[in-house]
Amino acid sequence: MKKRTRRQTLTAKDFEKLLDRVRERIVSVREERGFSQQEIAEASGLSTGMVGMLESGQRHPSLETLARLSVALDADMFPHYDW
């Protein structure tokens, strides 16, 4: 087992990369499943405008929003990330 000697910190740059990957995941899963933004908005309880802002990167999703999208799309919205 690998021993960790110091706590790793999420930098601002890493956080932005993570948000980009989450945004890309939302768009790709929605498109793969053939859903419109309006259909996902209705299924998740979000507004169509909010879904559009999340997909364009104008807004960042909360954990609650990610959970709603995950259920609506039946997919994991939090991409695996190597710190």
N, C-alpha and C positions, 0 to 999 in steps of 0.2 A: 504494500500500500504506500502510495506517495505521501510524504509528509509535507504539509503546507507550513512554511516558516513565517509568512506574513500575509496579512489580509489583502486581497486584491480590491482595488478601487475602480469603480466605473467612472471613466472620465467623461467630460461633456461630449467629446468627439465620439466615444463609444456609444453614448446614449443616443446621439443623433443617428448613428448607423443602425442602432437597434430600432428606433422609430421608423426609419426608412424601410427596414426589412418587414416590420409589422404592416406598414402601409402597403407595400408591394404584395404581401401575403393576402391582405383583405381583397385587393383588386384581382389578383390571380385566381383565388378560390371562387370569388363571385362570378368571374367570367367563365371559368372552367365549368361551373355548375349551371351556367346559362341564365343567371338571375340579373334583373335590372337593379339599379340603385333603389328604385321605388319599392320593389319587391322585398329587398333586404331591409329597407327602412321599416316597412310594415311588419315584417317578421320579427324584427329586433326591438321595435318600439321607439326607434330613432326617427328623426325627420329625414326626408330625402336630402335636404340641404346639408345636414350634419354628415350623412354618409359621403356626400360629395366632398365636403371639406376634409374629412378624414382621409379619403382616397387621394386628394390632391396635396396633402401635407399642410393645409392651412390650420388644422386643429390636430391636437394629439389626443388619442383615446385614453380614457380612464380605465382602470381595471374592470369596473362595472360594464363599461361600453365594450371592452374586449370580450367579456363573458357573454354579453348579449349577442354580439356578432358571431361568436363561436357557436352558440346554440342555433342561431338562425341559419348559419352556413354548415352546421354539423362538421366543424373542422377546428383544429387547434390554431388559434390566432397568434400564439406566442412562438415565434420561430426558435429553433435551437440555435444557441449562440455560444461561441467559444470566447471566454473572457480573456 
